[in-house]
Each structure stands twice: as structure tokens, then as C-alpha cells.
Amino acid sequence: MNQTGLGVSKPTLLIALGGNAMIRKGQQGTISEQFENLRVPISQIAALVDEYNIIISHGNGPQVGNLMLQQESCNAVPKLPLEILVAQTQGQIGYMIESVLDEMLMEQGTGFHPLVSLITYVVVDRNDPAFVRPTKPIGPCFTAIEAKNLTYPTMQTPKGFRRVVASPNPVTIIEKREIKRLINAGFLVICCGGGGIPVVRNGRAFNGVDAVIDKDLASSLLAVEVGAELLVIVTDVEGVLSDFGTPKEKVIQRLSVKDARDFLRHDQTGKGSMEPKVEAAVRFLEHGGKRAVITGLDTITSGVNETAGTQITDAEINM
């Protein structure tokens, strides 16, 4: 195989895959289903490798939830802390993405592109207000009686009581220098899975903490720290929706940073789970990024080419 792409100067693209890229609604989440689901976004990513240096980040909600459920179902072995479960899913999902990407590259006859999956941890501030009021439910559901006997805090959800942890802001990606060197050397890098393993500084060392970092915010920070020009956030809808859930619902094709900030402040019908994605896009652009895109699983390439999804830039848009 030739060495296409190695050492070639190309713009850097970070693609943040949501957890729905692997497990769709109504599915059991079997490994065969997850591999098959990955073919849709990964085939499009493979088509972009000759034009961009590519970093892939990913969610891990369903996978880490399954590991927590397995832990609660078995007392024969010691239970693992959340940081270790996040690390396990980084290895698991990184392997799956890398396997499918390698297959897609071979199918399309692309020249050699080395791949690497990197266990990534992310510094958070131990004084982050999120630790005072945890808001992120994770893991299995419990009855009220079961929840009283648990050793960790819980919150009530529509499906029952669930463990609740903090979701602090990411401060810096520990492996940012290594990631930048790898992409400059032509590697396709899979990293920052599940928002990264959350750690706090302890002198010159780091300690893991029970927390969940938002995957899109961590991806935005990584994109800034490695100097990426383009951030693509992939979700299960076509883009940012105005008038969400109403007959007037439609995709917003373009937003300026100002428009996006206004959306976060005022458009309560459209925010929902889209809020951290828009916030991530805005942070990226406010810290030097050129363009951010929020798009669907089957429109990644079109989103990069500005013909699908919601395009967000730092320029004013004439709506």
C-alpha cells in the first residue's frame, strides 16, 4: 500500500459521534447491531480522509450504562469506579470504530492511513459548582426502596431512581500534544470517548473522580487545543431545529455565533438535548475555530460540504 496522506498538510476535522451512532432506539444493543450501525457514519468519514486530518470522538452512554447494570447484577467480584468503566468503554468503542473504519477504507480503495485509538483523560476543576449539585443520571433504575440502600446519591427520573453524578466543565485534554503529533504524522485518531476520563490535579499527579463530562464540550475543547479548523457534531436529527415539536418545526440551516447564543437564551422549544451541542459549537468558534456543523448520522459528508445540517460560523448571517 502507498503512504497516501502521511506528512501531508491538510486541515484538521474533528467529528464527534453521538451514542446513537452505535445503538438506535428500539434496539437491544447487541455487538452485531452496533457494528452494523457504525457503517453509516464511518463510511462517510472514510470518504473524507484524503481531504482532512481526522479526529473521531464518541459518546458512551449506552455502553457505560450496560457495564453499570452488569455490576449491579453481580456481587461475586469487586465493583469498579466510574472512571474505570469510562476507560473500558473507550477501549471497546475505539476498537469497534477502528475496525469498521479500516474495513471502509479498504472497500473504497483508499491508500494507507494509519489508525490509532487513544485512552484519553480530561482535567476538571475539583471546585466546579457541578460537584455541589450533581445533575447527570447514569446507570440502571431502582425503586424508591432500593435507592434508600445505595451508597451513592440518586435522583428520581420518569423510569425510577438512578445514580446521579456531576457533569463538570472540561478544563484541558491531557493527551492534546500526543494527539496533535499523531494527526500531523497522518494518523486518524479515535479519542476522548465518553467525554474523556475525568480527573483532578493532585500536585503533579491526577486522580480520577466520579463524574461525566459532556462529550460535545470535551470534543469542542480538544478541537481548540489541537488547532482544528472544523468541528462536526453528529446527532440523530438533521440539525438544530426551530419550533421543535410543533407543526412549524424546521432545520435552521445557518447560524452566526450571535444567533446561536440567542437560540440558547430564548428558543426553549428547540433546545432540549441540543443545548450542549450548540454551546460546544459556540465555544469552538469563540476560541479560533473556523466552522462548526451539527448534522445527522447519514449527512456527515454533506454537512462538511455545507449542503446539510446546521452550519455555524463567526460571521453574521442575513437570516
Buried (B, 14 or more C-beta within 10 A) or exposed (E): EEEEBEEEEBEBBBBBBBBBBBBBEEBEBEEEBBBBBBBBBBBBBBBBBEEBBBBBBBBBBBBBBBBBEEBBEEEEEEEEEBBEBBBBBBEBBBEBBBBBBBBBBEEEEBEEBEBBBBBBBBBBBEEBEBBEEBEBBBBBBBEEEBBEEEEEEBBEEEEBBBBBBBBBBBBEBBBBEBBBEBBBBBBBBBBBBBBBBBBBBEEEEBEBBBBBBBBBBBBBBBBBBBBBBBBBBBBEBBBBBBEBEEEEEEBBBBBBBEBBBEBBEEBEBBBEEBBBBBBBBBBBBEEEBEBBBBBBBBBBBBBBEEEBBBBBBBEEBEE
